[in-house]
Amino acid sequence: MGETTTLTKASTKSESLRTTVPAGIVKQFSLKEGDKLDWMLKAEDGKIIIVIKPK
């Protein structure tokens, strides 16, 4: 199907969560530490559809 990651707390003082970008995706899009990503979200048929574009 796809990659599976786990959400963890970004910090103890925040409600934000973080996840890891799988290595295959990092390699495919030549991502590196410090790169910015644009997140676009929509709900469809009870699912969250996330489109992420390198900025």
All heavy atoms as TSV, in Angstrom:
chain	resi	resn	atom	element	x	y	z
A	1	MET	N	N	0.838	-1.188	0.000
A	1	MET	CA	C	0.000	0.000	0.000
A	1	MET	C	C	0.872	1.236	0.000
A	1	MET	O	O	1.012	1.904	-0.988
A	1	MET	CB	C	-0.940	-0.027	1.197
A	1	MET	CG	C	-1.874	1.145	1.243
A	1	MET	SD	S	-3.266	0.778	2.317
A	1	MET	CE	C	-3.304	2.226	3.284
A	2	GLY	N	N	1.490	1.587	1.104
A	2	GLY	CA	C	2.310	2.784	1.197
A	2	GLY	C	C	3.182	2.694	2.425
A	2	GLY	O	O	3.344	1.630	3.015
A	3	GLU	N	N	3.751	3.788	2.799
A	3	GLU	CA	C	4.615	3.864	3.973
A	3	GLU	C	C	3.773	4.110	5.215
A	3	GLU	O	O	2.734	4.762	5.143
A	3	GLU	CB	C	5.612	5.010	3.815
A	3	GLU	CG	C	6.503	4.891	2.598
A	3	GLU	CD	C	7.646	3.934	2.782
A	3	GLU	OE1	O	7.918	3.498	3.918
A	3	GLU	OE2	O	8.292	3.612	1.773
A	4	THR	N	N	4.221	3.609	6.354
A	4	THR	CA	C	3.548	3.846	7.631
A	4	THR	C	C	4.496	4.590	8.545
A	4	THR	O	O	5.663	4.208	8.680
A	4	THR	CB	C	3.134	2.517	8.292
A	4	THR	OG1	O	2.240	1.835	7.418
A	4	THR	CG2	C	2.453	2.757	9.623
A	5	THR	N	N	4.020	5.668	9.144
A	5	THR	CA	C	4.803	6.408	10.129
A	5	THR	C	C	3.958	6.593	11.381
A	5	THR	O	O	2.750	6.360	11.368
A	5	THR	CB	C	5.238	7.793	9.593
A	5	THR	OG1	O	4.086	8.574	9.305
A	5	THR	CG2	C	6.088	7.655	8.328
A	6	THR	N	N	4.589	7.010	12.462
A	6	THR	CA	C	3.909	7.208	13.735
A	6	THR	C	C	4.013	8.669	14.142
A	6	THR	O	O	5.074	9.280	14.028
A	6	THR	CB	C	4.558	6.329	14.831
A	6	THR	OG1	O	4.492	4.971	14.407
A	6	THR	CG2	C	3.851	6.482	16.162
A	7	LEU	N	N	2.908	9.231	14.604
A	7	LEU	CA	C	2.909	10.609	15.100
A	7	LEU	C	C	3.443	10.631	16.522
A	7	LEU	O	O	3.110	9.772	17.340
A	7	LEU	CB	C	1.491	11.180	15.080
A	7	LEU	CG	C	0.877	11.388	13.701
A	7	LEU	CD1	C	-0.600	11.732	13.834
A	7	LEU	CD2	C	1.613	12.462	12.944
A	8	THR	N	N	4.268	11.634	16.826
A	8	THR	CA	C	4.772	11.855	18.181
A	8	THR	C	C	4.612	13.335	18.515
A	8	THR	O	O	4.473	14.168	17.615
A	8	THR	CB	C	6.260	11.461	18.308
A	8	THR	OG1	O	7.026	12.224	17.374
A	8	THR	CG2	C	6.470	9.982	18.033
A	9	LYS	N	N	4.637	13.672	19.799
A	9	LYS	CA	C	4.511	15.069	20.206
A	9	LYS	C	C	5.714	15.861	19.711
A	9	LYS	O	O	6.844	15.400	19.792
A	9	LYS	CB	C	4.422	15.178	21.728
A	9	LYS	CG	C	3.073	14.716	22.274
A	9	LYS	CD	C	2.941	14.995	23.748
A	9	LYS	CE	C	2.515	16.354	24.118
A	9	LYS	NZ	N	1.311	16.970	23.690
A	10	ALA	N	N	5.454	17.051	19.192
A	10	ALA	CA	C	6.530	17.915	18.716
A	10	ALA	C	C	7.317	18.488	19.898
A	10	ALA	O	O	8.533	18.631	19.831
A	10	ALA	CB	C	5.973	19.036	17.856
A	11	SER	N	N	6.604	18.806	20.981
A	11	SER	CA	C	7.247	19.268	22.219
A	11	SER	C	C	6.235	19.116	23.345
A	11	SER	O	O	5.041	18.960	23.102
A	11	SER	CB	C	7.710	20.721	22.109
A	11	SER	OG	O	6.617	21.603	22.208
A	12	THR	N	N	6.718	19.185	24.566
A	12	THR	CA	C	5.816	19.039	25.713
A	12	THR	C	C	4.922	20.250	25.892
A	12	THR	O	O	3.897	20.166	26.553
A	12	THR	CB	C	6.621	18.797	27.008
A	12	THR	OG1	O	7.537	19.888	27.191
A	12	THR	CG2	C	7.391	17.494	26.939
A	13	LYS	N	N	5.281	21.379	25.270
A	13	LYS	CA	C	4.524	22.621	25.451
A	13	LYS	C	C	3.568	22.907	24.291
A	13	LYS	O	O	2.955	23.958	24.251
A	13	LYS	CB	C	5.496	23.788	25.612
A	13	LYS	CG	C	6.387	23.645	26.823
A	13	LYS	CD	C	7.399	24.746	26.895
A	13	LYS	CE	C	8.321	24.507	28.069
A	13	LYS	NZ	N	9.425	25.439	28.107
A	14	SER	N	N	3.448	21.992	23.366
A	14	SER	CA	C	2.674	22.238	22.162
A	14	SER	C	C	1.704	21.093	21.915
A	14	SER	O	O	1.923	19.973	22.344
A	14	SER	CB	C	3.639	22.369	20.970
A	14	SER	OG	O	2.951	22.344	19.763
A	15	GLU	N	N	0.631	21.388	21.188
A	15	GLU	CA	C	-0.287	20.336	20.767
A	15	GLU	C	C	0.083	19.799	19.390
A	15	GLU	O	O	-0.570	18.900	18.873
A	15	GLU	CB	C	-1.725	20.871	20.767
A	15	GLU	CG	C	-2.232	21.160	22.171
A	15	GLU	CD	C	-3.705	21.529	22.171
A	15	GLU	OE1	O	-4.453	21.016	21.322
A	15	GLU	OE2	O	-4.097	22.336	23.033
A	16	SER	N	N	1.120	20.356	18.782
A	16	SER	CA	C	1.563	19.905	17.465
A	16	SER	C	C	2.115	18.487	17.540
A	16	SER	O	O	2.654	18.071	18.558
A	16	SER	CB	C	2.663	20.816	16.924
A	16	SER	OG	O	2.163	22.095	16.669
A	17	LEU	N	N	1.974	17.785	16.428
A	17	LEU	CA	C	2.535	16.446	16.311
A	17	LEU	C	C	3.528	16.439	15.164
A	17	LEU	O	O	3.474	17.262	14.266
A	17	LEU	CB	C	1.424	15.424	16.038
A	17	LEU	CG	C	0.361	15.297	17.115
A	17	LEU	CD1	C	-0.747	14.343	16.646
A	17	LEU	CD2	C	0.965	14.790	18.416
A	18	ARG	N	N	4.437	15.467	15.179
A	18	ARG	CA	C	5.394	15.330	14.086
A	18	ARG	C	C	5.470	13.881	13.655
A	18	ARG	O	O	5.081	12.988	14.385
A	18	ARG	CB	C	6.764	15.852	14.465
A	18	ARG	CG	C	7.472	15.016	15.519
A	18	ARG	CD	C	8.869	15.477	15.795
A	18	ARG	NE	N	8.827	16.798	16.388
A	18	ARG	CZ	C	9.874	17.519	16.710
A	18	ARG	NH1	N	11.073	17.066	16.522
A	18	ARG	NH2	N	9.737	18.703	17.230
A	19	THR	N	N	5.972	13.683	12.463
A	19	THR	CA	C	6.189	12.342	11.940
A	19	THR	C	C	7.485	12.355	11.146
A	19	THR	O	O	8.070	13.409	10.898
A	19	THR	CB	C	4.989	11.871	11.082
A	19	THR	OG1	O	5.126	10.478	10.836
A	19	THR	CG2	C	4.871	12.640	9.788
A	20	THR	N	N	7.933	11.198	10.739
A	20	THR	CA	C	9.155	11.056	9.956
A	20	THR	C	C	8.791	10.884	8.485
A	20	THR	O	O	7.870	10.147	8.156
A	20	THR	CB	C	9.938	9.818	10.444
A	20	THR	OG1	O	10.247	9.998	11.824
A	20	THR	CG2	C	11.203	9.605	9.650
A	21	VAL	N	N	9.517	11.570	7.618
A	21	VAL	CA	C	9.337	11.371	6.182
A	21	VAL	C	C	10.138	10.120	5.820
A	21	VAL	O	O	11.344	10.065	6.062
A	21	VAL	CB	C	9.833	12.592	5.375
A	21	VAL	CG1	C	9.706	12.344	3.887
A	21	VAL	CG2	C	9.084	13.855	5.787
A	22	PRO	N	N	9.480	9.112	5.273
A	22	PRO	CA	C	10.181	7.865	4.939
A	22	PRO	C	C	11.358	8.093	3.987
A	22	PRO	O	O	11.297	8.956	3.102
A	22	PRO	CB	C	9.100	7.012	4.272
A	22	PRO	CG	C	7.814	7.543	4.848
A	22	PRO	CD	C	8.039	9.012	4.987
A	23	ALA	N	N	12.419	7.319	4.164
A	23	ALA	CA	C	13.653	7.481	3.386
A	23	ALA	C	C	13.407	7.402	1.885
A	23	ALA	O	O	14.031	8.137	1.109
A	23	ALA	CB	C	14.683	6.436	3.811
A	24	GLY	N	N	12.497	6.536	1.453
A	24	GLY	CA	C	12.212	6.419	0.021
A	24	GLY	C	C	11.667	7.702	-0.564
A	24	GLY	O	O	11.989	8.074	-1.704
A	25	ILE	N	N	10.847	8.407	0.205
A	25	ILE	CA	C	10.282	9.684	-0.247
A	25	ILE	C	C	11.362	10.759	-0.242
A	25	ILE	O	O	11.468	11.566	-1.162
A	25	ILE	CB	C	9.067	10.080	0.626
A	25	ILE	CG1	C	7.933	9.077	0.391
A	25	ILE	CG2	C	8.622	11.514	0.328
A	25	ILE	CD1	C	6.758	9.226	1.325
A	26	VAL	N	N	12.198	10.762	0.801
A	26	VAL	CA	C	13.306	11.719	0.880
A	26	VAL	C	C	14.195	11.568	-0.347
A	26	VAL	O	O	14.551	12.548	-1.012
A	26	VAL	CB	C	14.125	11.502	2.169
A	26	VAL	CG1	C	15.415	12.309	2.150
A	26	VAL	CG2	C	13.294	11.850	3.397
A	27	LYS	N	N	14.523	10.328	-0.674
A	27	LYS	CA	C	15.402	10.065	-1.813
A	27	LYS	C	C	14.722	10.430	-3.140
A	27	LYS	O	O	15.331	11.068	-3.999
A	27	LYS	CB	C	15.794	8.593	-1.810
A	27	LYS	CG	C	16.864	8.244	-2.791
A	27	LYS	CD	C	17.308	6.803	-2.603
A	27	LYS	CE	C	18.475	6.484	-3.516
A	27	LYS	NZ	N	18.970	5.126	-3.295
A	28	GLN	N	N	13.463	10.024	-3.313
A	28	GLN	CA	C	12.749	10.270	-4.562
A	28	GLN	C	C	12.657	11.754	-4.893
A	28	GLN	O	O	12.754	12.155	-6.053
A	28	GLN	CB	C	11.346	9.672	-4.491
A	28	GLN	CG	C	10.539	9.864	-5.756
A	28	GLN	CD	C	9.175	9.190	-5.692
A	28	GLN	OE1	O	8.857	8.484	-4.756
A	28	GLN	NE2	N	8.362	9.415	-6.702
A	29	PHE	N	N	12.470	12.597	-3.858
A	29	PHE	CA	C	12.300	14.031	-4.083
A	29	PHE	C	C	13.535	14.842	-3.695
A	29	PHE	O	O	13.486	16.069	-3.624
A	29	PHE	CB	C	11.059	14.536	-3.338
A	29	PHE	CG	C	9.783	13.987	-3.918
A	29	PHE	CD1	C	9.172	12.881	-3.351
A	29	PHE	CD2	C	9.221	14.544	-5.058
A	29	PHE	CE1	C	8.001	12.349	-3.887
A	29	PHE	CE2	C	8.060	14.025	-5.603
A	29	PHE	CZ	C	7.447	12.921	-5.027
A	30	SER	N	N	14.646	14.157	-3.422
A	30	SER	CA	C	15.913	14.822	-3.063
A	30	SER	C	C	15.722	15.818	-1.927
A	30	SER	O	O	16.226	16.941	-1.968
A	30	SER	CB	C	16.530	15.515	-4.282
A	30	SER	OG	O	16.772	14.586	-5.308
A	31	LEU	N	N	14.967	15.423	-0.896
A	31	LEU	CA	C	14.728	16.295	0.242
A	31	LEU	C	C	15.945	16.285	1.163
A	31	LEU	O	O	16.678	15.302	1.231
A	31	LEU	CB	C	13.492	15.838	1.019
A	31	LEU	CG	C	12.176	15.851	0.244
A	31	LEU	CD1	C	11.073	15.218	1.075
A	31	LEU	CD2	C	11.805	17.257	-0.163
A	32	LYS	N	N	16.125	17.402	1.872
A	32	LYS	CA	C	17.211	17.463	2.847
A	32	LYS	C	C	16.754	18.260	4.064
A	32	LYS	O	O	15.751	18.979	3.997
A	32	LYS	CB	C	18.469	18.047	2.219
A	32	LYS	CG	C	18.320	19.453	1.696
A	32	LYS	CD	C	19.527	19.855	0.899
A	32	LYS	CE	C	19.403	21.241	0.324
A	32	LYS	NZ	N	18.218	21.516	-0.447
A	33	GLU	N	N	17.478	18.114	5.136
A	33	GLU	CA	C	17.142	18.824	6.370
A	33	GLU	C	C	17.042	20.322	6.092
A	33	GLU	O	O	17.880	20.886	5.385
A	33	GLU	CB	C	18.215	18.565	7.430
A	33	GLU	CG	C	17.891	19.163	8.769
A	33	GLU	CD	C	18.906	18.825	9.834
A	33	GLU	OE1	O	19.848	18.065	9.556
A	33	GLU	OE2	O	18.748	19.331	10.949
A	34	GLY	N	N	15.990	20.932	6.611
A	34	GLY	CA	C	15.779	22.369	6.425
A	34	GLY	C	C	14.859	22.707	5.266
A	34	GLY	O	O	14.415	23.848	5.150
A	35	ASP	N	N	14.587	21.727	4.377
A	35	ASP	CA	C	13.650	21.975	3.280
A	35	ASP	C	C	12.270	22.293	3.847
A	35	ASP	O	O	11.905	21.819	4.915
A	35	ASP	CB	C	13.530	20.755	2.363
A	35	ASP	CG	C	14.704	20.605	1.416
A	35	ASP	OD1	O	15.559	21.513	1.355
A	35	ASP	OD2	O	14.765	19.554	0.745
A	36	LYS	N	N	11.507	23.086	3.129
A	36	LYS	CA	C	10.143	23.429	3.533
A	36	LYS	C	C	9.158	22.643	2.685
A	36	LYS	O	O	9.402	22.387	1.505
A	36	LYS	CB	C	9.910	24.929	3.388
A	36	LYS	CG	C	10.787	25.751	4.316
A	36	LYS	CD	C	10.491	27.216	4.175
A	36	LYS	CE	C	11.437	28.054	4.987
A	36	LYS	NZ	N	11.169	28.049	6.394
A	37	LEU	N	N	8.037	22.257	3.309
A	37	LEU	CA	C	6.990	21.519	2.618
A	37	LEU	C	C	5.671	22.259	2.768
A	37	LEU	O	O	5.339	22.737	3.851
A	37	LEU	CB	C	6.842	20.112	3.219
A	37	LEU	CG	C	8.084	19.228	3.202
A	37	LEU	CD1	C	7.821	17.954	3.986
A	37	LEU	CD2	C	8.500	18.910	1.787
A	38	ASP	N	N	4.922	22.386	1.678
A	38	ASP	CA	C	3.563	22.942	1.708
A	38	ASP	C	C	2.587	21.784	1.877
A	38	ASP	O	O	2.653	20.800	1.128
A	38	ASP	CB	C	3.238	23.670	0.395
A	38	ASP	CG	C	3.792	25.070	0.336
A	38	ASP	OD1	O	4.010	25.665	1.398
A	38	ASP	OD2	O	3.985	25.563	-0.784
A	39	TRP	N	N	1.679	21.888	2.845
A	39	TRP	CA	C	0.674	20.856	3.110
A	39	TRP	C	C	-0.691	21.377	2.698
A	39	TRP	O	O	-1.098	22.461	3.098
A	39	TRP	CB	C	0.631	20.537	4.603
A	39	TRP	CG	C	1.856	19.874	5.121
A	39	TRP	CD1	C	3.127	20.401	5.190
A	39	TRP	CD2	C	1.942	18.570	5.675
A	39	TRP	NE1	N	3.978	19.507	5.734
A	39	TRP	CE2	C	3.278	18.362	6.060
A	39	TRP	CE3	C	1.023	17.554	5.888
A	39	TRP	CZ2	C	3.717	17.181	6.631
A	39	TRP	CZ3	C	1.462	16.383	6.464
A	39	TRP	CH2	C	2.786	16.195	6.827
A	40	MET	N	N	-1.413	20.603	1.885
A	40	MET	CA	C	-2.792	20.917	1.517
A	40	MET	C	C	-3.650	19.732	1.942
A	40	MET	O	O	-3.315	18.583	1.649
A	40	MET	CB	C	-2.906	21.160	0.018
A	40	MET	CG	C	-2.157	22.409	-0.422
A	40	MET	SD	S	-2.223	22.683	-2.204
A	40	MET	CE	C	-1.193	21.360	-2.791
A	41	LEU	N	N	-4.730	20.019	2.657
A	41	LEU	CA	C	-5.576	18.965	3.214
A	41	LEU	C	C	-6.999	19.078	2.696
A	41	LEU	O	O	-7.504	20.168	2.477
A	41	LEU	CB	C	-5.625	19.078	4.743
A	41	LEU	CG	C	-4.290	19.128	5.458
A	41	LEU	CD1	C	-4.494	19.615	6.878
A	41	LEU	CD2	C	-3.648	17.770	5.442
A	42	LYS	N	N	-7.636	17.912	2.530
A	42	LYS	CA	C	-9.069	17.902	2.260
A	42	LYS	C	C	-9.645	16.589	2.778
A	42	LYS	O	O	-8.945	15.591	2.893
A	42	LYS	CB	C	-9.376	18.105	0.781
A	42	LYS	CG	C	-8.978	16.985	-0.134
A	42	LYS	CD	C	-9.397	17.313	-1.559
A	42	LYS	CE	C	-9.013	16.203	-2.514
A	42	LYS	NZ	N	-9.468	16.459	-3.867
A	43	ALA	N	N	-10.911	16.617	3.130
A	43	ALA	CA	C	-11.613	15.419	3.598
A	43	ALA	C	C	-12.466	14.899	2.461
A	43	ALA	O	O	-13.146	15.666	1.784
A	43	ALA	CB	C	-12.470	15.754	4.809
A	44	GLU	N	N	-12.412	13.589	2.257
A	44	GLU	CA	C	-13.185	12.980	1.177
A	44	GLU	C	C	-13.576	11.565	1.596
A	44	GLU	O	O	-12.704	10.751	1.903
A	44	GLU	CB	C	-12.323	12.941	-0.086
A	44	GLU	CG	C	-13.051	12.492	-1.319
A	44	GLU	CD	C	-12.156	12.625	-2.538
A	44	GLU	OE1	O	-11.859	13.769	-2.931
A	44	GLU	OE2	O	-11.759	11.583	-3.083
A	45	ASP	N	N	-14.867	11.290	1.652
A	45	ASP	CA	C	-15.369	9.959	2.013
A	45	ASP	C	C	-14.802	9.462	3.344
A	45	ASP	O	O	-14.394	8.310	3.469
A	45	ASP	CB	C	-15.066	8.936	0.908
A	45	ASP	CG	C	-15.752	9.285	-0.400
A	45	ASP	OD1	O	-16.883	9.822	-0.347
A	45	ASP	OD2	O	-15.172	9.039	-1.470
A	46	GLY	N	N	-14.724	10.348	4.328
A	46	GLY	CA	C	-14.243	9.967	5.651
A	46	GLY	C	C	-12.739	9.764	5.730
A	46	GLY	O	O	-12.237	9.216	6.716
A	47	LYS	N	N	-12.009	10.190	4.708
A	47	LYS	CA	C	-10.550	10.052	4.695
A	47	LYS	C	C	-9.916	11.434	4.640
A	47	LYS	O	O	-10.506	12.373	4.105
A	47	LYS	CB	C	-10.090	9.259	3.465
A	47	LYS	CG	C	-10.596	7.851	3.436
A	47	LYS	CD	C	-10.169	7.174	2.145
A	47	LYS	CE	C	-10.771	5.793	2.060
A	47	LYS	NZ	N	-10.474	5.146	0.783
A	48	ILE	N	N	-8.714	11.540	5.159
A	48	ILE	CA	C	-7.945	12.769	5.025
A	48	ILE	C	C	-7.032	12.584	3.830
A	48	ILE	O	O	-6.272	11.615	3.763
A	48	ILE	CB	C	-7.085	13.044	6.278
A	48	ILE	CG1	C	-7.949	13.171	7.512
A	48	ILE	CG2	C	-6.234	14.301	6.074
A	48	ILE	CD1	C	-7.150	13.210	8.800
A	49	ILE	N	N	-7.117	13.483	2.889
A	49	ILE	CA	C	-6.227	13.455	1.732
A	49	ILE	C	C	-5.243	14.592	1.898
A	49	ILE	O	O	-5.628	15.762	2.033
A	49	ILE	CB	C	-7.011	13.576	0.415
A	49	ILE	CG1	C	-7.960	12.385	0.301
A	49	ILE	CG2	C	-6.055	13.684	-0.774
A	49	ILE	CD1	C	-8.847	12.389	-0.895
A	50	ILE	N	N	-3.976	14.260	1.925
A	50	ILE	CA	C	-2.918	15.244	2.142
A	50	ILE	C	C	-2.031	15.304	0.899
A	50	ILE	O	O	-1.531	14.276	0.451
A	50	ILE	CB	C	-2.052	14.880	3.366
A	50	ILE	CG1	C	-2.926	14.720	4.612
A	50	ILE	CG2	C	-0.956	15.911	3.577
A	50	ILE	CD1	C	-2.209	14.122	5.800
A	51	VAL	N	N	-1.876	16.494	0.366
A	51	VAL	CA	C	-0.963	16.715	-0.755
A	51	VAL	C	C	0.182	17.550	-0.207
A	51	VAL	O	O	-0.034	18.635	0.333
A	51	VAL	CB	C	-1.655	17.439	-1.929
A	51	VAL	CG1	C	-0.673	17.719	-3.053
A	51	VAL	CG2	C	-2.834	16.617	-2.431
A	52	ILE	N	N	1.388	17.031	-0.330
A	52	ILE	CA	C	2.565	17.722	0.197
A	52	ILE	C	C	3.469	18.048	-0.983
A	52	ILE	O	O	3.813	17.175	-1.773
A	52	ILE	CB	C	3.331	16.843	1.210
A	52	ILE	CG1	C	2.398	16.407	2.334
A	52	ILE	CG2	C	4.536	17.595	1.755
A	52	ILE	CD1	C	2.969	15.350	3.224
A	53	LYS	N	N	3.845	19.327	-1.096
A	53	LYS	CA	C	4.730	19.755	-2.179
A	53	LYS	C	C	5.979	20.376	-1.585
A	53	LYS	O	O	5.891	21.231	-0.709
A	53	LYS	CB	C	4.031	20.799	-3.050
A	53	LYS	CG	C	2.845	20.275	-3.823
A	53	LYS	CD	C	2.275	21.388	-4.689
A	53	LYS	CE	C	1.061	20.908	-5.438
A	53	LYS	NZ	N	0.486	21.968	-6.276
A	54	PRO	N	N	7.148	19.956	-2.060
A	54	PRO	CA	C	8.366	20.656	-1.647
A	54	PRO	C	C	8.280	22.113	-2.094
A	54	PRO	O	O	7.789	22.395	-3.189
A	54	PRO	CB	C	9.491	19.926	-2.398
A	54	PRO	CG	C	8.914	18.577	-2.721
A	54	PRO	CD	C	7.440	18.816	-2.935
A	55	LYS	N	N	8.698	23.025	-1.231
A	55	LYS	CA	C	8.622	24.452	-1.532
A	55	LYS	C	C	9.943	24.932	-2.087
A	55	LYS	O	O	10.977	24.522	-1.705
A	55	LYS	CB	C	8.270	25.201	-0.265
A	55	LYS	CG	C	7.765	26.572	-0.478
A	55	LYS	CD	C	7.181	27.110	0.798
A	55	LYS	CE	C	6.476	28.403	0.489
A	55	LYS	NZ	N	5.909	29.001	1.632
